[in-house]
Structure formats: C-alpha cells, structure tokens
C-alpha cells in the first residue's frame, strides 16, 4: 500500500464548494475570455463548414 508522508485531507462538500467559489471569483475574467474565444472559434468553424458544404453541393 502507498503511504504518503502527507496525510490526505478529507474535505466536506461545503468546503469544496467554498473553495470552488473563491477559485472562480479570482479567475472570472480569464474564464469569460476563454468562453468568448471558444464561442468565436465555434461560430467561425460552423460558418466555414457551412460555406464549404454549400459550395460542394452548388458546383
């Protein structure tokens, strides 16, 4: 069995939620930027793919 020199810490659901909320508050701007970038990439990909399919069926 693996014995770690550092004992594992058991967190309650409330502690996990509290830590997650603080983590998201500190990184909100970066997360929103990544979401916006993902949306833009998705829309661009959809537009180019739709245009490619249209051109293939048109000609």
N, C-alpha and C positions, 0 to 999 in steps of 0.2 A: 504494500500500500504506500502511496505517496504521502510523505509528511513534509509539509511546508514549514519553514521557520516562522512564518507569519500566520497566525490563526485566521481562518476565514471569518468574515464578519457577516452576520445574518441581519439583513435589513427587512423591515416591515414594508408592506405595500405603501403605507403612508410616507415612510421615509424615502422610498424610491420615487414616489410621485413628487414629493417636495424637491428632491434633488433634480428631477427632470424639469420641473417648472423653472427652477433657478437657472438651469443649463440653457433652456430655450430662451429665457429672457435675456441672457448675456449674448446669445448668438442669433437673435431675431433678424437683424438686418442682413447678416450673411445668408441665413436660411431663405429669406424672402428673395434675395438676389439670385440664389441658385434655383428657386422655384420659377422665377421670371425667366431665367435663362433656359430652363427646361421647357417651359411653355413656348418660348420663341423657337427653339430648335424643333420642337414637335410640330408647330404650325408650319415652319419652313419646309420640313420634310414632307408633311402632308401636301402642301401646295406643289412642290416639285414632283412628287409621285403622281399626284392627280394630273398635272400637266403632261407628264411622260406617258401615262396611260391614255390620255386624250389624244396625244399626237400619234401613238401607236395604232389606235383604232380609227383615227381620222385618215391616216395615209396608208 
